[in-house]
Amino acid sequence: MPPRTVSYDLELRIPMLRHVYGYSINKICEVLGIRKSLVYKTLHRLYATLSDVTCPNSRTAGRCRSLNYEDINYIKSHCHLHSSVFLDELQSDLLSRRGVKVSMSTFFRTLRRLGITRKEVSRRALEWNDEKRATFDKACHSFNPEKVAAFFRSSGYII
């Protein structure tokens, strides 16, 4: 059985009754003599196709974010340049340069949303130590082992 078609005039009355006159879904069904499913489908199709029309009952949950896009980009670039920065230093820097005062928990949640964690900073520090260690190993290999052993013997260390 093919789906029932509804006249265009009837489809236009549903959003008008809902948004202009403030009728409930049950009242619209009673006035137009249709089922709830048709009302819901028509309103859903309207909300999906028209970006200007939104459901009056839907609201965004929670508060607005206290950091805007530019502030978040500043934090991201600052953390990229200074990988071992502390949260309080970042907070005072953001206040002095951007004029934005936010709490430590906001910073922590923002960094977590950006994917910047303590592990990432530790990994960067570890890579930095690997570079220093490689430089040190290279410098150690340039020494003559007999001279190093003689130095340790003369200082009292046993090899």
HELIX and SHEET records of a PDB file:
HELIX    1   1 TYR A    8  PRO A   15  1                                   8    
HELIX    2   2 MET A   16  VAL A   20  3                                   5    
HELIX    3   3 ILE A   25  LEU A   32  1                                   8    
HELIX    4   4 LYS A   36  THR A   49  1                                  14    
HELIX    5   5 TYR A   69  LEU A   81  1                                  13    
HELIX    6   6 LEU A   87  ARG A   98  1                                  12    
HELIX    7   7 MET A  104  LEU A  114  1                                  11    
HELIX    8   8 ARG A  118  HIS A  141  1                                  24    
HELIX    9   9 PRO A  145  SER A  155  1                                  11    
END                                                                             
